[in-house]
Amino acid sequence: MVHITAADISAFEKVYRLNLVNGLPGFKPANLVGTSAPDGQTNLAIFSSAIHLGSDPAVLGIVTRPNTVPRHTYQNIKDNDGCFTLNHVPLSLVAQAHYTSANFDDGVSEFEECSFTAIHRDGFPAPYVAKSPLSIGLRLREEHAIFNGTVLLVSTVEHVYLREEGLRPDGTLDLVALGEAAISGLDGYHEVLPPQRFGYARPGNFPKAE
């Protein structure tokens, strides 16, 4: 078994270190974050940092990179009443989604450059991705600076839109039916396969696949 220490990680060449550390969490969600500037300019960015923070109320978080250079997503959220959208990425659109990570010039919309259609729903001020099988409208409630310069944006869920086949009778989501992708590392996109599902775990009852 390979043993890697914190000192080893610090000494690694930059790209090698980025590849290694970004892969450590394993598979991550593939989401496109949609925002708008005050002048209406739209922005779209691939994120793999979305996390569940609570269900009542429904709270999700994303982690943004350090603001050492202009971060359009972060600034747009701050300037647009804290509103942004989180859009799941289908496997059929992973190339377009990954392209949003390119460093486009100011004033260029990733929606247009990466061939996504922006859609507004029910008066929410941030744009959704029209072809996303599951989209969420979020509003920033808190932000927490992390010691490495990244920022955790804690946000409440205001709207959810998903295709009917993705919602099971018990409230669980069928991500396979929605054709969704997962991310590993910085640039690996994976097909989601049917899961093994287990009932609620209780002491004395070893879980059995349903």
Beta strands, then each sheet from edge to edge (+ up, - down):
strand 1: 28-29
strand 2: 31-36
strand 3: 42-47
strand 4: 51-55
strand 5: 58-64
strand 6: 83-88
strand 7: 118-119
strand 8: 128-129
strand 9: 134-145
strand 10: 151-162
strand 11: 181-184
strand 12: 188-191
sheet 1: 1+ 11- 12+
sheet 2: 3+ 2- 6+ 9- 10+ 5- 4+
sheet 3: 7+ 8-
end
